[in-house]
Amino acid sequence: MPNRRQYITSFSNPKVKWVAGLKEKRNRDEEKKFFIEGYREIKKAITSNSNSPIPCLPVNITSLFISPECFLGENEEALINSVKCPIFELPRKIFEKISYRDRPDGLIAVAETPDAHVPWDKIKSIDTNPILIIEGVEKPGNLGTILRTAEGAGVGLVIVTDPRIDLFNPNVVRASTGTIFTLPVYIGDLKEVLTKFQSKGYKRYAVTPEGKTLYTSINMKEKSVFLFGSEQYGLSDDAKQLSDDTLHLPMLGEADSLNLAMSCGIVLYESIRQRNK
């Protein structure tokens, strides 16, 4: 088998400049590529769930950049050998230039940007509970944290509508700890997805500070869709009007709302509590 590993020793190497440029959305859009940094993130990216009723985003890794000087464990070589693509080995100083992190672990994969719109034709059935819709999210770190929380809470599908950020921003991938690849996450049109879920027998709940119903008062054992809005503007009027009910979280202090990711976590783990009761 030919050696797939190539060695880069110069900061001016075109490959170094190219992969570093993928930190910028403009370059990701132009190249139709994004990068996945970190052992656990890459490990999850190559984990397939093609047999799931709702498939996850397909990830096709096209190149791998490594720096053994930065490795933190003993399993990196096994991961490298499992990825069938060109490998570029860099010294620590050059790897740190392309890294998005303060303390890189020596692994960056470049992958083709998949079509993230909801593949309704490929979804065999929708009966998972709960489902999460995030409208107009603005902060990559918040979205990544929400995805990590959603996977932990057993959410079966996340749809981002009217996103103001790139779903494949390195901060989304990092904050999600790679769960963006192991949880079905898609982009969709708000009215279309809410109509679709209504036809499937779901109750649609808009979570907003001015909501009419305390979030613990509803029956979350029923098939539920929870809607959360952007950090700055909250949910749109359409999101509220198309929902079956609006929910609020109690606020006993001077603050009028919670961080978006924290609000999602509270509601989703209440769903776990009720479903396991």
Salt bridges, closest charged atoms under 4 A:
ASP29 OD2 - LYS25 NZ 2.63
GLU41 OE2 - ARG40 NE 3.65
GLU41 OE2 - ARG101 NH2 3.02
GLU77 OE1 - ARG5 NH2 3.13
GLU89 OE1 - ARG5 NH1 3.25
ASP115 OD1 - HIS117 ND1 2.97
ASP162 OD2 - ARG164 NH2 3.78
ASP166 OD2 - ARG28 NE 2.81
GLU210 OE2 - LYS240 NZ 2.53
ASP238 OD2 - LYS191 NZ 3.85
ASP244 OD2 - ARG204 NE 3.22
GLU270 OE2 - ARG273 NH2 2.89
